[in-house]
Amino acid sequence: MNKIKNDKVIWITWHFAARSRNMSKVLNIPILEYFNNKNAIIRHSFSTFWTIWKLIRIRPKVVFIQLSFMLLNIVALYKLFTFGKTVIIADCHTKALRRKAKGLFYYVFWPIKKATFKLVNISIVSNIGMEKDIKELHDNYLIIPDKIPEIEINKNINREKYFVYVSSFAVDEPFDEIFEVANKLPDNIKLYWTGKIPANLSILQNKPSNLIFTDYLSFEEYYNLIANASSILALTTEDDCLQSGAYEALGVQTPMVITNSDALKAYFGNSALYTEHSPEEITKNLLSTLELQDKLFDNSKAVKKLRDSEYNLIISELILKINTIIETK
């Protein structure tokens, strides 16, 4: 794989995302991450000053960003101060791409968003379902799914039967349905629910005894949990969301049950069982994975090999595009 023909290349993000970390690693460029979970004013103020300081200190020639409205505006202004010589690549896999202000604010923020995208050299979206959204803002884009993570795991030969619901307690994830699923499972099958429990969320005291909230886990603990599960459950109400939990399931070769959406089916193919979000159907599919372990394992190996090959090709195309732009600067 070729390299970007410039040493001053950085990736900036204001949010943690395995996607950003994986892509920056493949591209062999440093990733600068700043996380601030305070209120919006404090978060954006500190993030802005931190970003400006990094840009002034490093003076990058190529800047990748994980899209957020403010971050793009800052990097776009930096490009103007460098007389247009900076190359901007915006990874637009987050909800920030689709987000539009309402009412009068729309007529302020939408024109600004369109103007800043004119300073972006290459945009990236994660799947074809987001193509219509990026076309509203930019016409030079690539579709690049997440990289399937390379995870070192220890599979237990005689592992117990349990399922894992991969969750971050996001608004697009089913909640009450999972309690019902746990109630419908046999008593001897545990259902682990991952993710750091929000401080303002009160967990029901009468939860099923086989439902276990893991709260925060280290990467090693988390990967061992999903690697030795009978099945991984990952659900979303977002039509064009390619879930990290599904990528991780493919990475550890664990059977999975995921949302029945066109985007997910197009990418994961026969490596998964697909479900609607009714407790009855989720439960049925989870139990079906116990009978289809070997078949799903073989399918996931084949899908992973294919997607890895496709990913390498599209990353090579991205590097070629960037180098072509650099040569014109």
C-alpha positions in Angstrom: 0.0 0.0 0.0 1.4 3.5 -0.9 1.8 6.2 1.6 0.6 9.8 1.8 3.4 11.9 0.3 3.7 14.4 3.1 5.1 14.1 6.6 2.8 16.7 8.2 -0.4 14.7 8.3 -2.7 14.5 11.4 -6.1 13.2 12.3 -8.2 15.3 14.7 -11.3 14.1 16.5 -13.4 15.4 19.4 -15.0 12.0 20.1 -13.7 8.5 20.6 -14.4 6.2 17.7 -12.8 2.9 16.9 -13.3 3.8 13.3 -11.1 6.8 13.4 -8.4 5.0 15.4 -8.4 2.1 13.0 -8.2 4.2 9.8 -5.5 6.4 11.2 -3.5 3.3 12.1 -3.9 1.9 8.6 -2.8 5.2 7.1 0.1 5.4 9.6 -0.8 8.9 10.7 -1.0 10.3 14.3 -4.5 10.7 15.8 -5.1 13.7 18.1 -8.1 13.0 20.4 -9.8 15.5 22.7 -12.7 14.4 24.8 -14.7 16.7 27.0 -18.0 15.6 28.4 -19.0 18.9 30.1 -21.9 21.0 28.9 -22.0 22.2 25.3 -20.5 25.6 25.9 -17.5 24.3 27.9 -17.0 21.3 25.6 -16.8 23.4 22.4 -14.8 26.2 24.0 -12.0 23.9 25.3 -12.1 21.8 22.2 -11.8 24.9 20.0 -8.8 26.3 21.9 -7.1 22.8 22.0 -7.5 22.4 18.2 -6.2 25.9 17.4 -3.2 25.3 19.6 -2.5 21.9 17.8 -2.8 23.4 14.4 -0.5 26.3 15.2 2.1 24.1 16.8 2.1 21.3 14.2 1.2 23.3 11.1 -0.1 20.2 9.2 -0.4 20.1 5.5 -3.0 17.3 5.5 -5.8 17.2 8.1 -8.2 14.4 8.6 -11.2 15.1 10.9 -14.0 13.1 12.3 -16.8 15.4 11.3 -18.3 17.8 13.8 -19.7 21.2 12.8 -17.4 23.3 14.9 -14.3 21.2 14.2 -14.8 21.5 10.4 -15.2 25.3 10.8 -11.9 25.6 12.7 -10.0 23.5 10.2 -11.6 25.3 7.3 -10.4 28.7 8.7 -6.9 27.2 9.2 -7.0 26.3 5.5 -7.8 29.9 4.6 -4.9 31.1 6.7 -2.6 28.8 4.7 -3.9 30.3 1.5 -5.7 27.1 0.6 -2.6 24.9 0.7 -4.0 22.6 3.4 -5.7 19.3 2.3 -8.9 18.5 4.4 -10.4 15.0 4.5 -13.6 14.8 6.4 -14.8 11.4 7.7 -18.6 11.9 7.8 -19.8 8.7 9.3 -21.5 10.3 12.3 -24.9 11.9 12.8 -23.2 15.3 12.3 -23.5 14.8 8.5 -27.3 14.7 8.6 -27.9 17.1 11.5 -29.8 20.2 10.5 -30.8 23.1 12.8 -34.5 23.8 13.0 -36.5 27.0 12.5 -34.5 30.2 11.9 -31.3 28.6 12.9 -31.5 26.5 9.8 -31.0 29.6 7.6 -27.8 30.5 9.6 -26.1 27.1 10.1 -26.9 25.3 6.9 -25.3 27.9 4.6 -22.2 27.9 6.9 -22.1 24.1 6.7 -22.3 24.2 2.9 -19.6 26.9 2.7 -17.1 24.9 4.9 -17.6 21.8 2.8 -16.5 23.7 -0.2 -13.1 23.8 1.5 -13.1 20.0 2.0 -11.0 18.1 -0.5 -12.3 14.6 0.1 -15.3 13.4 2.1 -15.8 9.9 3.4 -19.1 8.1 4.3 -19.4 4.6 5.7 -22.1 3.2 3.4 -24.2 3.8 0.3 -27.2 4.8 2.4 -25.4 8.0 3.4 -24.7 9.0 -0.2 -27.7 11.1 -0.6 -26.7 13.1 2.5 -23.1 13.8 1.4 -24.3 14.8 -2.1 -26.2 17.7 -0.5 -22.9 19.1 0.6 -20.0 17.7 -1.4 -19.4 15.8 -4.7 -15.9 14.4 -4.1 -16.4 11.5 -1.7 -15.6 7.9 -1.1 -17.6 5.2 0.6 -15.3 3.5 3.1 -16.9 1.1 5.7 -15.2 0.6 9.1 -12.2 -1.6 9.1 -12.9 -5.0 10.8 -10.7 -4.8 13.9 -7.8 -7.2 14.4 -8.4 -8.5 17.9 -6.2 -10.9 19.8 -8.4 -13.2 21.7 -8.4 -16.4 23.8 -11.3 -18.6 23.0 -12.4 -20.9 25.8 -13.1 -24.4 24.5 -15.7 -25.3 27.1 -17.3 -21.9 27.5 -20.7 -21.4 29.1 -23.6 -20.3 27.0 -24.3 -16.6 27.2 -25.3 -13.7 24.9 -23.9 -10.2 24.9 -25.9 -7.1 24.0 -23.3 -4.6 22.8 -24.6 -1.2 23.9 -23.5 2.4 24.6 -26.9 3.4 25.9 -27.4 5.6 22.8 -30.8 6.9 21.8 -30.9 4.7 18.8 -30.7 1.4 20.8 -33.7 -0.5 22.1 -34.0 -0.5 25.9 -37.2 -2.0 27.4 -37.2 -4.8 24.8 -34.0 -6.2 26.2 -35.5 -6.7 29.6 -38.2 -8.8 27.9 -35.7 -10.8 25.9 -33.9 -11.7 29.2 -37.2 -12.8 30.6 -37.9 -15.1 27.6 -34.4 -16.8 27.6 -33.9 -20.0 29.5 -32.8 -19.3 33.1 -29.4 -20.9 32.5 -28.5 -18.5 29.7 -27.1 -15.1 30.8 -27.5 -11.9 28.9 -24.7 -9.4 29.4 -25.5 -5.8 28.7 -22.3 -3.8 28.0 -21.6 -0.1 28.3 -21.0 2.5 31.0 -24.4 3.1 32.7 -25.3 6.8 32.5 -25.5 8.5 35.9 -29.0 9.7 35.3 -30.3 6.2 34.4 -31.9 4.2 37.2 -31.7 0.5 36.5 -34.9 -1.3 37.4 -34.5 -3.2 40.7 -36.6 -6.1 39.5 -34.5 -6.8 36.4 -34.3 -10.5 35.4 -31.7 -12.4 37.4 -30.0 -13.6 34.1 -29.5 -10.0 32.9 -26.1 -8.6 33.9 -25.0 -5.0 33.4 -21.2 -5.0 32.8 -20.8 -1.2 33.2 -17.3 -0.1 32.1 -15.0 -2.8 30.9 -11.3 -2.6 29.8 -10.7 -3.4 26.2 -9.2 -6.8 27.2 -12.2 -7.6 29.4 -14.6 -6.6 26.7 -13.0 -8.5 23.9 -12.7 -11.7 26.0 -16.4 -11.3 26.8 -17.6 -11.0 23.2 -15.1 -13.6 21.9 -16.4 -16.3 24.2 -20.1 -15.4 23.8 -22.6 -17.8 22.1 -23.8 -14.8 20.2 -23.6 -11.0 20.1 -26.6 -8.8 19.9 -26.3 -5.3 18.3 -29.3 -3.2 17.5 -30.0 0.2 16.1 -33.0 2.2 14.9 -30.8 4.2 12.5 -31.3 2.8 9.0 -27.8 3.5 7.7 -25.8 2.8 10.8 -23.1 0.2 10.5 -22.6 -0.8 14.2 -19.2 -1.2 15.8 -20.5 -4.2 17.8 -21.2 -6.0 14.5 -17.7 -5.2 13.2 -16.2 -6.5 16.5 -18.3 -9.7 16.3 -16.8 -10.3 12.8 -13.4 -9.6 14.2 -13.6 -12.2 17.0 -15.6 -14.6 14.8 -18.6 -14.8 17.1 -22.1 -15.4 15.7 -24.3 -12.3 15.8 -27.9 -11.1 15.7 -28.2 -7.6 14.3 -30.9 -5.2 13.1 -32.7 -6.1 9.8 -31.6 -3.1 7.8 -30.5 -2.9 4.2 -27.1 -1.3 5.1 -26.3 -4.0 7.6 -27.4 -6.9 5.3 -25.4 -5.4 2.4 -22.2 -5.4 4.4 -22.4 -8.4 6.8 -24.2 -10.8 4.4 -24.7 -14.4 5.7 -22.4 -13.9 8.6 -25.3 -12.7 10.8 -28.9 -13.4 11.6 -31.2 -10.3 11.1 -34.0 -9.3 13.4 -36.8 -6.8 13.9 -36.9 -5.3 17.4 -39.7 -7.3 18.9 -38.6 -9.3 22.0 -40.1 -12.4 20.5 -38.1 -12.2 17.3 -34.9 -11.2 19.0 -35.1 -14.1 21.4 -35.9 -16.5 18.6 -32.8 -15.4 16.6 -30.5 -15.5 19.6 -31.5 -19.1 20.4 -31.2 -20.0 16.7 -27.5 -19.0 16.8 -26.9 -21.9 19.2 -27.9 -24.4 16.5 -26.0 -22.5 13.7 -22.7 -21.9 15.4 -20.5 -23.8 12.9 -22.2 -22.4 9.9 -22.1 -18.8 11.1 -18.5 -19.2 12.0 -17.5 -20.4 8.5 -19.6 -17.6 7.0 -18.0 -14.9 9.1 -14.5 -16.1 8.1 -15.4 -15.8 4.4 -17.1 -12.4 4.8 -14.2 -11.0 6.9 -11.7 -12.1 4.3 -13.7 -10.4 1.5 -14.3 -7.2 3.4 -10.6 -6.9 4.4 -9.6 -7.2 0.8 -12.1 -4.5 -0.3 -11.0 -2.2 2.5 -7.4 -2.4 1.4 -8.3 -1.5 -2.1 -10.4 1.5 -1.2 -7.7 2.8 1.2 -5.3 2.6 -1.6 -7.7 4.7 -3.8 -8.0 7.3 -1.0 -4.2 7.6 -0.7 -3.9 8.0 -4.5 -6.5 10.8 -4.4 -4.8 12.6 -1.6 -1.4 12.4 -3.3 -2.8 13.7 -6.5 -4.2 16.7 -4.6 -0.9 17.3 -2.8 1.0 17.4 -6.1 -1.2 20.2 -7.3 -0.6 22.4 -4.2 
